[in-house]
Amino acid sequence: MALVVLSDSFKDGERLGTPHVLSEAYGFGCAGGNLSPQLSWSGAPSETESFAVTCYDPDAPTGSGFWHWNVANIPATVNALELGAGDPSANKMPAGSIEVRTDFGAPGYGGPCAPEGSNIHRYIFTVHAVNVKSLPVTADTTGAILGFYLHFHTIEKSSLIGLFSR
């Protein structure tokens, strides 16, 4: 059985709705709800010790893409993140998991906010099945460093792509 990721919030290849778009508070010109989408997964390999969830925009005009959400050390017994779990103040993350820094400079979900007039951006939500219970990360770890650890410890992954432009 292959790892499969699904969402009640959006379908693969569809536009992300206003509830998931970056809020005005970030100062990038978007006015969404900044709610992380609901995600669920099944079919993880039996040797899975934990999960990680990432959201990455490869189309951001940075030369290196943009990390919008990074969660590590989700226990292997967990198979979903509820709507809005990416708000660190909401305390909706599973016990033991940790949100690490995004390219917005802080842990927690930061929704899409592609620059005005740019082409459609892809927001790749990936669930990683990980072969260790705990990656050596803190809330100050960057998405690039988390990606480095995931490169060596991901045994299977599955993604959904949400789209956004303005």
Summary of the structure (lengths in Angstrom):
residues: 166
radius of gyration: 14.7
end to end distance: 38.1
largest distance: 45.0
contacts: 539
relative contact order: 0.27
helix: 12%
strand: 32%
